[in-house]
Each structure stands twice: as structure tokens, then as C-alpha cells.
């Protein structure tokens, strides 16, 4: 399991040294099949990350944390076999 809190925001503030796809490809390399990644960040970054997760054919869903908060959770699972 990989957990990242605010990681995408941090990367954005530091002028994007890596693209979101590059980050997810590296996580895909490290993560075991049927492994999980949980990312907590702002809604726009989570939406962008969800589209990248879909490109990698991961199972991804977004969860709202709080109505008053702009933050969301992205919960992804790497499948055992690519679909």
C-alpha cells in the first residue's frame, strides 16, 4: 500500500519536475499486483490523477472527505492482470 498526502500539490508548487503520468508509472513499477494507493489532495488534482489511473487500467474511485473541504481521496488498486 502506498499513501500520499498532498504529494501532487507539492509537485505542482515546485514547478512540475515530473508529470503526473511519470509519477504514476513509477508507482506502478513499485506496487505489487492487487496493491493499493491512496492519495489525498485537492479536487482538481485528484480528478487529473484519476484520468491517469484510468490510462494505467487501475481500478480508481474518488471519495469526498468533507463537504466544506476542497480535498478528496483517490483510492486505486492495481489489477492482477491488465485488462
C-alpha positions as CSV (number, residue, x, y, z in Angstrom):
1,X,0.0,0.0,0.0
2,X,1.2,3.5,-0.9
3,X,-0.3,6.6,0.9
4,X,0.4,10.1,-0.3
5,X,-1.0,13.2,1.4
6,X,-0.6,16.4,-0.6
7,X,2.1,14.9,-2.9
8,X,0.5,16.2,-6.1
9,X,0.1,19.7,-4.7
10,X,3.8,19.7,-3.6
11,X,4.9,18.6,-7.1
12,X,2.7,21.4,-8.7
13,X,4.2,24.1,-6.4
14,X,7.7,23.0,-7.3
15,X,7.1,23.7,-11.0
16,X,6.3,20.2,-12.0
17,X,9.7,18.5,-12.3
18,X,7.8,15.3,-13.2
19,X,4.4,14.8,-14.9
20,X,1.6,13.0,-13.1
21,X,2.0,10.2,-15.6
22,X,5.7,9.8,-14.7
23,X,4.9,9.6,-11.0
24,X,2.1,7.0,-11.6
25,X,4.3,4.9,-13.9
26,X,7.0,4.8,-11.1
27,X,4.3,3.8,-8.6
28,X,3.0,1.2,-11.0
29,X,6.5,-0.3,-11.2
30,X,6.9,-0.4,-7.4
31,X,3.3,-1.5,-6.5
32,X,2.6,-5.2,-6.4
33,X,-0.4,-6.6,-8.3
34,X,-3.6,-6.0,-6.4
35,X,-1.8,-3.4,-4.3
36,X,-3.4,-0.2,-3.2
37,X,-2.5,3.5,-3.5
38,X,-4.4,6.2,-1.6
39,X,-3.9,9.9,-2.5
40,X,-5.3,12.8,-0.6
41,X,-5.2,16.2,-2.4
42,X,-7.3,19.0,-3.8
43,X,-10.2,18.1,-6.1
44,X,-8.7,19.3,-9.4
45,X,-5.5,17.4,-8.9
46,X,-7.4,14.2,-7.8
47,X,-9.6,14.4,-11.0
48,X,-6.4,14.7,-13.1
49,X,-4.8,11.8,-11.2
50,X,-7.9,9.6,-11.7
51,X,-7.7,10.0,-15.5
52,X,-4.0,8.9,-15.3
53,X,-5.0,5.9,-13.2
54,X,-7.6,5.0,-15.9
55,X,-4.9,5.1,-18.5
56,X,-2.9,2.6,-16.5
57,X,-6.1,0.5,-16.2
58,X,-6.2,0.7,-12.5
59,X,-9.5,0.5,-10.6
60,X,-9.9,4.0,-9.2
61,X,-12.6,5.8,-7.2
62,X,-12.9,9.2,-5.6
63,X,-14.2,9.7,-2.1
64,X,-15.3,13.0,-0.6
65,X,-13.7,13.8,2.7
66,X,-15.9,16.6,3.9
67,X,-18.5,18.9,2.4
68,X,-16.7,22.0,3.5
69,X,-13.3,20.8,2.3
70,X,-11.8,21.0,-1.2
71,X,-9.8,17.8,-0.5
72,X,-10.7,14.4,-1.8
73,X,-9.3,10.9,-1.7
74,X,-8.3,8.9,-4.7
75,X,-8.3,5.2,-3.9
76,X,-6.7,3.0,-6.6
77,X,-6.0,-0.7,-6.9
78,X,-3.5,-2.1,-9.4
79,X,-5.2,-5.2,-11.0
80,X,-3.5,-8.6,-11.0
81,X,-3.7,-8.7,-14.8
82,X,-4.0,-5.7,-17.2
83,X,-7.5,-5.7,-18.8
